[in-house]
Amino acid sequence: MSGKEKLRFDGRVAVVTGAGAGLGREYALLLGSRGAKVVVNDLGGSPKGEGASQRAADVVVDEIRKSGGQAVADYNSVIDGAKVIETAIKAYGRVDILINNAGILRDRSIIKTSEQDWNLVHDVHLKASFNCTQAAFPHMKAQNFGRIIMTSSNSGIFGNFGQANYSAAKMGLVGLANTVAIEGQKNNIHCNVIIPTAASRMTEGIMPEMLFNELKPNLIAPVVVYMCHESCEDNGSYIESAAGWATKVHMVRGKGAVLRPSLQETVTLENVQNAWNKVTDMSKTTHLNTIAEASGTLLEVLEKLNSNGDGGATDAVVEDDFTFGNKELILYALGIGATTANSNDLRFLYENDADFGAIPSFFVLPGLMTTMSSSLVANALPSGNADLSNILHGEQYLEICDEMPTSGTLLTKGRVFDVMDKGSGAVVVTSCDSYDETGRLLVKNQSAIFVVGAGKFGGKKTPIAGVVPLAAAPSRQPDATIQYKTDVGQAALYRLSGDLNPLHIDPNFARLSGFNTPILHGLCSLGYSVRAVLSKYANNNGQLFKAVKVRFSGPVLPGQTLRIDMWKQGTRIHFRTLVVETGKEVISGAYVDLKDSKAKL
Ligand SMILES: CCCCCCC[C@@H](O)CC(=O)SCCNC(=O)CCNC(=O)[C@H](O)C(C)(C)COP(=O)(O)OP(=O)(O)OC[C@H]1O[C@@H](n2cnc3c(N)ncnc32)[C@H](O)[C@@H]1OP(=O)(O)O
């Protein structure tokens, strides 16, 4: 590559603070070797910043000059930013580049950090960077060009034991850079942040020797010096670099959760508790570029709350994504007892099986996850009192509206459909519709949640139209019966499909909820029952399934045997499920509707 093609800094004046050693020295040498006139600032002290010899800066200036470059030394403390910049103006008449690099350490645990330690670290890192930047800014503005670097640290981003003062100052520099970048933008003054991990006077003795030896400052210098070139368009970027590697770093924001049903209502502690999983969910994050974008999201939230205003809790709609693939389908099938011991089940357990597909009851999960991760149920009750310790799954309706995929992301829109006061408890009916990526309605779920002890609030007892009713089985003997023994570890396996309610695994939590031992998920028993119907009446072909409705009328314990009694009435298969060991009915008034496909039935 010819000299002309190389990135040059001819005519540019660069101030590098703390340039007597380490990273600063490398920046200064590289800039000097590419034509910049360099102000080599260094107090000349030891790693702890004590004392003041002039050697460090002089040595670097000599090195630059010997290689044919131009440089002057500056021995001012960076806290006197105006004096540092003045050295550049006096020597060269301008300042184009400012690399705020100087730093010291005063590491102590938080209890032992003195006010002096705190102030000194903040002065040298944060205040000095501000002072130097403020002094350089008018010159850069007048010439309509400037490149400023702030030096942050992973100690700031992540924290580091014994570095409270340093971490805080280093994050302060990120904030400072953010605003300098905004204020400089219209005058072509760019301000970016470097997050280096380098072996230097400051990090010597802190890092393991092997790592220390690999973290050469000269591997970071080209990254920082490139950010100072006129061709680098970044402004307000944070770049992390070490050991010959660099990356941009972002602060991201999660999707978040709305914490109240409407503008007319306030946020309760319980709202927050119920929504906490969503508040802290970082599976879908976005990077926002400006404060305006951040406020924009809040306006959207307010608009949504405003449109929910009149109807209150029952009109609030929550949205949730549900992503699944082969692994989720197989895990679910295992959770409801599908086994390779039955060759007919291979289609649910082996992704390369020619007929591989979901057991249709898998699609209760998007509705369940949406309801459980929101505060819909609690918000629907006057007391707001519904949490995992007092809710039981009461009823479930699932309808498959289109062809079932084996993978994808479904968007579920959930809302409260009805609320009933049953005396011993409240019943909240939620309705969740799930759409695929093309907007096609794929699944409808309707769930009744029995909130124990939340009744007697003066509400109505009977359901509104649209709550899917149960259906009584014919009075004759069952047409068919199938038995499945569940495993004592069934709930431990089933919960991995998403319902992590401790009621199903934690003996202490189960006792708190009024049960002697953990009970099985209602939807696990539903899955077993749907398997029985498919196996008896649909040749295990999930594509023939249309809908299921059940009432969970009694608890099941993991390890118990389920007996599914079935009656065929056209395409409707009525069923009830009993626990063989106790003879008690646990699923009542239930049915599966199959598609009208006489050829295959
Ligand atoms: C999609 C989101 C879903 C959320 C999932 C929740 C998280 C999951 O992890 C939780 C679970 O999976 S829990 C496990 C599965 N469920 C169960 O085991 C509950 C079993 N059912 C019972 O114990 C009782 O029916 C019981 C305790 C529910 C009711 O018994 P009683 O208090 O004795 O009531 P009873 O006197 O029989 O009837 C009073 C009125 O309530 C109606 N009702 C009864 N059972 C109901 C039920 N299961 N669902 C809905 N309504 C029910 C009765 O019809 C009666 O009303 P009415 O007087 O108007 O006829």
The ligand as an SDF file (V2000), in Angstrom:
LIG
                    3D

 60 62  0  0  0  0  0  0  0  0999 V2000
  -54.1140  -20.0310   30.9700 C   0  0  0  0  0  0  0  0  0  0  0  0
  -53.8000  -19.6140   32.3470 C   0  0  0  0  0  0  0  0  0  0  0  0
  -54.1280  -20.6440   33.3040 C   0  0  0  0  0  0  0  0  0  0  0  0
  -53.5860  -20.4270   34.6280 C   0  0  0  0  0  0  0  0  0  0  0  0
  -52.9920  -21.6790   35.1040 C   0  0  0  0  0  0  0  0  0  0  0  0
  -52.7490  -21.6290   36.5280 C   0  0  0  0  0  0  0  0  0  0  0  0
  -51.4020  -22.1260   36.8570 C   0  0  0  0  0  0  0  0  0  0  0  0
  -51.3170  -23.6270   36.9350 C   0  0  0  0  0  0  0  0  0  0  0  0
  -49.9560  -23.9440   37.2090 O   0  0  0  0  0  0  0  0  0  0  0  0
  -52.2370  -24.1060   38.0370 C   0  0  0  0  0  0  0  0  0  0  0  0
  -52.6720  -25.4900   37.8560 C   0  0  0  0  0  0  0  0  0  0  0  0
  -52.3980  -26.1680   36.9250 O   0  0  0  0  0  0  0  0  0  0  0  0
  -53.6480  -26.0750   39.1110 S   0  0  0  0  0  0  0  0  0  0  0  0
  -53.9230  -27.7790   38.7010 C   0  0  0  0  0  0  0  0  0  0  0  0
  -55.1640  -28.0460   37.9330 C   0  0  0  0  0  0  0  0  0  0  0  0
  -56.3780  -27.6280   38.6020 N   0  0  0  0  0  0  0  0  0  0  0  0
  -56.8600  -28.2850   39.6660 C   0  0  0  0  0  0  0  0  0  0  0  0
  -56.2710  -29.2270   40.1580 O   0  0  0  0  0  0  0  0  0  0  0  0
  -58.1470  -27.7660   40.2460 C   0  0  0  0  0  0  0  0  0  0  0  0
  -59.0680  -28.9020   40.4670 C   0  0  0  0  0  0  0  0  0  0  0  0
  -60.3700  -28.3880   40.8780 N   0  0  0  0  0  0  0  0  0  0  0  0
  -60.7300  -28.2540   42.1550 C   0  0  0  0  0  0  0  0  0  0  0  0
  -59.9870  -28.6200   43.0620 O   0  0  0  0  0  0  0  0  0  0  0  0
  -62.0590  -27.6420   42.4410 C   0  0  0  0  0  0  0  0  0  0  0  0
  -62.8650  -27.7540   41.3100 O   0  0  0  0  0  0  0  0  0  0  0  0
  -62.0230  -26.1460   42.8480 C   0  0  0  0  0  0  0  0  0  0  0  0
  -61.1300  -25.9840   44.0820 C   0  0  0  0  0  0  0  0  0  0  0  0
  -61.4740  -25.3210   41.6940 C   0  0  0  0  0  0  0  0  0  0  0  0
  -63.4010  -25.6480   43.1370 C   0  0  0  0  0  0  0  0  0  0  0  0
  -63.9360  -26.4220   44.1420 O   0  0  0  0  0  0  0  0  0  0  0  0
  -64.9850  -25.8310   45.2050 P   0  0  0  0  0  0  0  0  0  0  0  0
  -64.4330  -24.5820   45.8150 O   0  0  0  0  0  0  0  0  0  0  0  0
  -65.3570  -26.9330   46.0930 O   0  0  0  0  0  0  0  0  0  0  0  0
  -66.1530  -25.3660   44.2910 O   0  0  0  0  0  0  0  0  0  0  0  0
  -67.5460  -26.0750   44.1040 P   0  0  0  0  0  0  0  0  0  0  0  0
  -68.3200  -25.9740   45.3780 O   0  0  0  0  0  0  0  0  0  0  0  0
  -67.3890  -27.4020   43.4780 O   0  0  0  0  0  0  0  0  0  0  0  0
  -68.2170  -25.1030   43.0500 O   0  0  0  0  0  0  0  0  0  0  0  0
  -68.4420  -23.7040   43.3590 C   0  0  0  0  0  0  0  0  0  0  0  0
  -68.6860  -22.9560   42.0960 C   0  0  0  0  0  0  0  0  0  0  0  0
  -67.4890  -22.9060   41.3460 O   0  0  0  0  0  0  0  0  0  0  0  0
  -67.6550  -23.5510   40.0820 C   0  0  0  0  0  0  0  0  0  0  0  0
  -66.4790  -24.3540   39.8330 N   0  0  0  0  0  0  0  0  0  0  0  0
  -66.0910  -25.4400   40.4970 C   0  0  0  0  0  0  0  0  0  0  0  0
  -64.9710  -25.9160   39.9740 N   0  0  0  0  0  0  0  0  0  0  0  0
  -64.6310  -25.1080   38.9770 C   0  0  0  0  0  0  0  0  0  0  0  0
  -63.5900  -25.1180   38.0470 C   0  0  0  0  0  0  0  0  0  0  0  0
  -62.6490  -26.0650   38.0520 N   0  0  0  0  0  0  0  0  0  0  0  0
  -63.5450  -24.1430   37.1210 N   0  0  0  0  0  0  0  0  0  0  0  0
  -64.5030  -23.2090   37.0770 C   0  0  0  0  0  0  0  0  0  0  0  0
  -65.5380  -23.1500   37.9390 N   0  0  0  0  0  0  0  0  0  0  0  0
  -65.5800  -24.0970   38.8720 C   0  0  0  0  0  0  0  0  0  0  0  0
  -68.8690  -24.4360   40.2480 C   0  0  0  0  0  0  0  0  0  0  0  0
  -69.5120  -24.6330   39.0080 O   0  0  0  0  0  0  0  0  0  0  0  0
  -69.6940  -23.6450   41.1970 C   0  0  0  0  0  0  0  0  0  0  0  0
  -70.3590  -22.6040   40.5030 O   0  0  0  0  0  0  0  0  0  0  0  0
  -71.9330  -22.5980   40.4300 P   0  0  0  0  0  0  0  0  0  0  0  0
  -72.3740  -22.5520   41.8580 O   0  0  0  0  0  0  0  0  0  0  0  0
  -72.2620  -21.3860   39.6630 O   0  0  0  0  0  0  0  0  0  0  0  0
  -72.2910  -23.8740   39.7540 O   0  0  0  0  0  0  0  0  0  0  0  0
  1  2  1  0
  2  3  1  0
  3  4  1  0
  4  5  1  0
  5  6  1  0
  6  7  1  0
  7  8  1  0
  8  9  1  0
  8 10  1  0
 10 11  1  0
 11 12  2  0
 11 13  1  0
 13 14  1  0
 14 15  1  0
 15 16  1  0
 16 17  1  0
 17 18  2  0
 17 19  1  0
 19 20  1  0
 20 21  1  0
 21 22  1  0
 22 23  2  0
 22 24  1  0
 24 25  1  0
 24 26  1  0
 26 27  1  0
 26 28  1  0
 26 29  1  0
 29 30  1  0
 30 31  1  0
 31 32  2  0
 31 33  1  0
 31 34  1  0
 34 35  1  0
 35 36  2  0
 35 37  1  0
 35 38  1  0
 38 39  1  0
 39 40  1  0
 40 41  1  0
 40 55  1  0
 41 42  1  0
 42 43  1  0
 42 53  1  0
 43 44  1  0
 43 52  1  0
 44 45  2  0
 45 46  1  0
 46 47  1  0
 46 52  2  0
 47 48  1  0
 47 49  2  0
 49 50  1  0
 50 51  2  0
 51 52  1  0
 53 54  1  0
 53 55  1  0
 55 56  1  0
 56 57  1  0
 57 58  2  0
 57 59  1  0
 57 60  1  0
M  END
$$$$
